[in-house]
Amino acid sequence: MKILYIVRHGQTDLNKQGIIQGRGMDTNLNDEGRKQAHLFFEAYKHIAFDKIYVSSLKRTQQSVQEFIDLGIPFEKLSGLDELGWGIYEGQAPTPENRADFHRIALDWQNGKLDEKFERGESPNEVKARQEEALKIILSHTEEKTVLICMHGRALRLLLCQLTGKPLSEMDSFPHQNLVLYKIGYADGKFEIINFNDANHLKIG
């Protein structure tokens, strides 16, 4: 069996302020995010990870840097990047953009998975690049225990793929900063072992 430890990155200032990030915002962890990253490291540093995969955005590498510092090899995969929110990235919430987000969320729930904001990405487009990233990760059969750090909306979409759910059910996977989904993979099938696990964050 291959075990995937999949986490969302730690908190950034834009997370804290409720500002829209996405694929086009390459932000750093803030103090709280670094604390979350350290708590996760303390809880899981005993795991012998064979490989670490992060997105191309620095907040994911920063979230698992303490594991990388142990000498565990890591690789950046742009397929793990966050969904691109296009013209809304970097914007604070307003009644207008909240209405647009509500509209597109309803479209996605209704199976309109090619819908996207201007200069942004659709769920189907994210799925396509995630499939490529997943091929790379699964091709390394020698890597039995893998740590993956990625992003909130992208995480939901990936979990749909792994569990066979339609992308329209992405909101059935809750998440917060530095939450863990532990997944087992054997005989071509994925199984969730730990669902939305934040116990490591309660230590501090």
Backbone torsions as a table, in degrees:
resi	resn	phi	psi	omega
1	MET	NA	142.0	172.9
2	LYS	-101.4	136.6	-179.9
3	ILE	-113.9	125.9	177.3
4	LEU	-108.9	120.6	172.3
5	TYR	-98.6	107.3	-175.0
6	ILE	-110.7	121.3	-178.5
7	VAL	-124.3	152.1	168.5
8	ARG	-84.9	152.6	179.0
9	HIS	-64.2	163.7	177.0
10	GLY	-72.9	173.5	-175.1
11	GLN	-66.0	142.5	170.8
12	THR	-116.0	167.5	177.6
13	ASP	-60.9	-35.3	179.3
14	LEU	-67.8	-37.1	172.6
15	ASN	-56.6	-48.6	-175.8
16	LYS	-61.6	-36.5	-177.0
17	GLN	-87.9	-3.8	-179.5
18	GLY	73.6	21.4	179.5
19	ILE	-88.0	141.6	-175.1
20	ILE	-71.6	126.5	178.1
21	GLN	-97.9	-103.6	-177.9
22	GLY	97.3	-174.9	-173.4
23	ARG	-66.8	-27.3	-175.6
24	GLY	-87.9	0.0	-178.4
25	MET	-111.9	107.7	-176.8
26	ASP	-98.3	79.1	-171.9
27	THR	-96.8	161.2	177.2
28	ASN	-94.5	156.8	169.3
29	LEU	-65.2	147.8	171.0
30	ASN	-94.8	-173.0	-177.2
31	ASP	-59.0	-42.3	179.6
32	GLU	-65.0	-40.4	178.4
33	GLY	-62.8	-39.8	177.9
34	ARG	-67.6	-35.6	175.7
35	LYS	-64.5	-44.4	178.1
36	GLN	-60.0	-42.6	179.7
37	ALA	-61.7	-40.5	-179.4
38	HIS	-69.2	-39.3	178.3
39	LEU	-62.6	-40.2	177.6
40	PHE	-65.5	-41.5	178.3
41	PHE	-61.1	-46.0	-179.1
42	GLU	-61.8	-35.4	-177.8
43	ALA	-77.4	-25.8	-171.7
44	TYR	-125.9	11.3	-179.1
45	LYS	-67.8	-15.9	178.4
46	HIS	-79.4	-12.2	179.6
47	ILE	-77.2	131.3	-179.2
48	ALA	-86.2	79.8	179.4
49	PHE	-70.0	133.8	177.1
50	ASP	-83.1	-28.5	-175.3
51	LYS	-158.9	151.7	175.5
52	ILE	-121.9	134.6	174.6
53	TYR	-119.9	133.0	178.0
54	VAL	-129.6	166.4	175.0
55	SER	-78.2	-177.9	178.6
56	SER	-82.4	-2.1	-177.8
57	LEU	-96.5	134.9	-166.7
58	LYS	-65.1	-22.9	-179.1
59	ARG	-64.8	-25.1	177.4
60	THR	-75.7	-43.9	178.4
61	GLN	-64.2	-41.0	178.8
62	GLN	-59.2	-32.3	-177.2
63	SER	-71.2	-22.5	-178.9
64	VAL	-123.1	19.0	-175.3
65	GLN	-61.2	-33.9	-179.6
66	GLU	-64.4	-32.6	174.9
67	PHE	-70.5	-41.6	178.2
68	ILE	-61.3	-37.8	-179.8
69	ASP	-65.2	-18.3	175.7
70	LEU	-76.0	-8.9	-179.3
71	GLY	100.3	7.2	178.1
72	ILE	-71.2	128.3	-179.8
73	PRO	-64.6	146.0	178.8
74	PHE	-137.8	159.9	-178.5
75	GLU	-142.7	138.4	175.5
76	LYS	-91.6	130.6	177.3
77	LEU	-126.2	116.1	-179.6
78	SER	-65.4	-19.7	175.8
79	GLY	-63.2	-17.1	179.0
80	LEU	-92.3	0.5	-179.4
81	ASP	-61.3	159.7	175.9
82	GLU	-66.3	156.1	171.7
83	LEU	-58.3	139.2	177.1
84	GLY	-81.8	122.2	-179.6
85	TRP	-93.1	7.3	172.1
86	GLY	60.0	-128.8	-172.3
87	ILE	-65.6	-12.8	-178.1
88	TYR	-92.5	-5.8	-179.1
89	GLU	-66.2	135.8	-179.3
90	GLY	84.6	-0.1	-178.5
91	GLN	-94.4	141.8	171.8
92	ALA	-76.2	154.8	179.6
93	PRO	-62.5	138.1	173.4
94	THR	-135.1	162.2	176.2
95	PRO	-55.7	-35.7	-177.3
96	GLU	-69.0	-50.8	-177.3
97	ASN	-74.1	-26.9	173.1
98	ARG	-61.0	-40.1	178.4
99	ALA	-65.0	-39.1	178.6
100	ASP	-66.7	-39.9	178.1
101	PHE	-66.3	-39.0	177.6
102	HIS	-62.8	-41.7	-179.7
103	ARG	-63.1	-46.2	-176.6
104	ILE	-71.9	-31.5	176.0
105	ALA	-63.3	-40.0	177.2
106	LEU	-66.1	-40.8	176.5
107	ASP	-57.2	-47.1	-178.5
108	TRP	-64.2	-42.2	178.1
109	GLN	-61.8	-28.6	-179.6
110	ASN	-91.3	12.3	174.1
111	GLY	86.3	8.2	178.5
112	LYS	-88.1	74.4	-167.4
113	LEU	-89.4	5.7	171.9
114	ASP	-100.1	-2.1	178.5
115	GLU	-70.8	144.2	179.4
116	LYS	-159.9	162.9	173.9
117	PHE	-79.3	160.0	178.0
118	GLU	-54.6	128.8	-178.8
119	ARG	66.0	13.6	179.3
120	GLY	-103.9	-163.4	-178.6
121	GLU	-124.4	149.8	174.1
122	SER	-93.3	161.4	174.5
123	PRO	-55.8	-38.2	180.0
124	ASN	-66.1	-34.7	178.0
125	GLU	-68.8	-40.2	176.8
126	VAL	-64.7	-41.9	178.6
127	LYS	-55.9	-43.3	-177.2
128	ALA	-62.0	-43.1	179.8
129	ARG	-76.1	-28.7	175.1
130	GLN	-67.3	-35.0	177.9
131	GLU	-60.5	-39.5	178.6
132	GLU	-66.5	-42.6	178.2
133	ALA	-63.2	-41.6	-178.5
134	LEU	-65.2	-37.5	176.7
135	LYS	-58.2	-43.2	180.0
136	ILE	-63.8	-47.2	-177.3
137	ILE	-63.0	-43.2	-177.0
138	LEU	-77.7	-19.4	-179.3
139	SER	-69.6	-21.1	-179.3
140	HIS	-91.3	81.4	-175.9
141	THR	-67.0	-18.3	178.4
142	GLU	-74.7	-16.4	179.4
143	GLU	-89.8	100.1	-174.3
144	LYS	-87.5	-29.4	-177.2
145	THR	-129.6	115.7	-168.8
146	VAL	-126.4	138.7	175.0
147	LEU	-108.1	128.0	-179.5
148	ILE	-123.9	127.8	175.6
149	CYS	-118.1	127.9	-175.7
150	MET	-145.4	-144.1	-168.1
151	HIS	-131.5	162.3	-169.9
152	GLY	-58.6	-62.0	-178.1
153	ARG	-65.8	-39.9	177.8
154	ALA	-62.1	-37.9	178.1
155	LEU	-61.1	-44.3	179.5
156	ARG	-60.7	-42.4	-179.7
157	LEU	-67.0	-40.5	178.4
158	LEU	-64.2	-41.5	-179.7
159	LEU	-64.2	-33.5	173.7
160	CYS	-60.4	-45.4	-179.8
161	GLN	-62.3	-44.4	-175.8
162	LEU	-67.0	-33.7	-175.2
163	THR	-97.8	-0.5	178.8
164	GLY	78.8	12.2	176.9
165	LYS	-80.7	150.1	172.0
166	PRO	-66.3	149.8	-179.5
167	LEU	-60.5	-23.0	178.8
168	SER	-63.5	-16.1	179.3
169	GLU	-100.9	22.5	-176.9
170	MET	-57.5	-30.8	-176.4
171	ASP	-74.8	-1.3	176.2
172	SER	-78.5	-3.3	177.7
173	PHE	-111.2	96.4	178.8
174	PRO	-69.9	161.5	177.6
175	HIS	-161.8	160.5	169.4
176	GLN	-143.1	179.1	179.3
177	ASN	-62.5	132.6	177.5
178	LEU	60.8	31.6	172.9
179	VAL	-83.9	154.0	-175.7
180	LEU	-114.1	134.4	163.4
181	TYR	-116.4	119.0	178.6
182	LYS	-101.8	125.3	-172.0
183	ILE	-123.7	133.3	172.6
184	GLY	-99.0	142.3	179.4
185	TYR	-131.0	121.1	178.3
186	ALA	-154.9	142.5	177.8
187	ASP	53.2	37.5	177.1
188	GLY	76.9	7.8	-177.9
189	LYS	-123.7	145.2	177.9
190	PHE	-106.4	144.6	178.2
191	GLU	-139.1	130.9	177.7
192	ILE	-76.5	122.3	178.6
193	ILE	-95.3	-46.0	175.0
194	ASN	-120.9	126.7	-175.9
195	PHE	-109.0	117.3	174.3
196	ASN	51.3	50.9	-172.8
197	ASP	-86.8	116.1	178.5
198	ALA	-119.9	17.2	-176.1
199	ASN	-59.4	-33.5	-179.0
200	HIS	-64.8	-23.0	-179.4
201	LEU	-81.8	-12.8	-177.4
202	LYS	-85.3	-10.0	-178.1
203	ILE	-62.3	-41.6	-175.9
204	GLY	-93.2	NA	NA
